[in-house]
Amino acid sequence: MQRFIIVASIILCAASCHRTPDSAPSEIAQTFLTAYFQLDYDQILSLCLSDSPLKSDLEQRAKAIEALSKGAQDKLRRDLSVYTFQIEQVETSPTKDSAFVSYLIHTPEAPEGVPSHLTLVMENRAWKVAKLLKSRM
């Protein structure tokens, strides 16, 4: 009986140490990109890797947009509302601590889509966006 308790304890301990992340990289990419094209910087920043150059850059963009007049912000939102995206592929690293997301940005100028990429990394059991690589449109 004592041997069973020891084995069960080891299994439970190992299982709790190797808990799965709270969400899949594709879900985080979907949420991030939706917020990105809606200029929802609170959501965008919450999904960025802490202390990353991307987060710092996006914080500066948020401040610049906040400094615009309401009319200019509304126009920017209208302009972005015609943009759509389509996630093409999600590749998770063998160690399951990073993921590379390929997606297309569809615009009126490029209805076939412009290839772009996100890199996500695991931070405190949650996927966070570390890099945003956009192709030129």
N, C-alpha and C positions, 0 to 999 in steps of 0.2 A: 504494500500500500504506500509506503514511504517513497519507494522508487517511482510509482505512478505520479505522486504529487510533485516530485522533483522534475520529472519529464514534462508534465503538464505546465509547470511553472516556466520552464525553459521555453516551451513552445509559445506560451502566451507572451512572454517577454520579447521573444524574437518577432512575433507578429506585431506587437505594439511599436517596436522600434522601426519596423519597415511598413509603416502605414502609407497608404496611397495619398497622393495629393488631393486637395479639395475639389479640383476641377481639371478638365482636360485642356491641353494647349489650344485645341481648335475652338473651344468655348471662349477662352480668354481672348484669342485673336479676333473672334467674331464680335465680342463685346467691345474690345479696344477699337477696332476699325469702325464700328457703328458710331461710337462716341466721337471718334476722330473726325468723321465726316459731318457730325452734328455740332461740332465745336463744343462738346461737353468736357471742358478741361478738368472739372472735378473728377469725373469718371476716368478720363484718360490718365491723369496723374496717379490715381489710386491703383492703376494697373501697371505702372512703370516700376522697374527695379530701383530701389532706393539708392540714392547717391550715384546715379548713373548720369553720364553726359546727356543721354536722351531726356531724362526727367528734367534736368537743368534747362535744356533747350526748350522743352515744352512749357516750362514755367515762364520763361521769357516771352514765348509766343502768347501765352494766356494773358500776361500783363499788357502786351501790345494790343491785343484784341479788346481787352477791357478799356483801354485808353481811347478806342475809336468811338465815334458818335453812335447812337442807337441806330440811326439810319444806315451807317456804314456796316455795322454788325449784321443788320437784317439783310443787306445786300449780299454780304459774304455768305451768310447762311443759305440764301436763295441760290447763289451761284454753286455752292457745294451740294445742294439738294439734288442736282441732276447727276452727280457722281454716284456710281454704285461700285460694289466690289464683289468678287467671287473668290472664295478660298479654293485653291487648286490642289494643294498637297501639304501635308503636315508630316515632317520627318522628326522623330524623337531620337536622341542620341542613345547609343547602347547602354549608357549608364543611367538613362532616364532623368537626367538633370538639366537638359537643354533640349530645345526644339526649334526647328527651322520651318517657317510657314511661308509658302509661296501663294501669292494671290494676284488677281488681275483687277486693275482699276478701270472701269468703263466710264468714258466721258463722251460728250457729243463729238469731240474732235477725234476720239479713238474708241469707237464703239466695239472694236474687236478686243480691246483691253490692253492695258500697259502692265507688263510684269513688274511686280514689287515683292518685297520680302520683309518678314518680321523674324527676329530672333528672340526667343523666350528662354528664361532660365528659372530654375527652381529657387525660391527664397522663402524660408520658413514654411515649407510644405505647400506653397502656393506658386503658381506660374506667374511670372512677371515679365513684361516686355522690356528687353534690354537694348534692342536696336530696331530701328525702322529704316529700311533701305528702299527708297522709292526710285524708280526709273524716271528719267526725264520724260515729260509729256510734251 
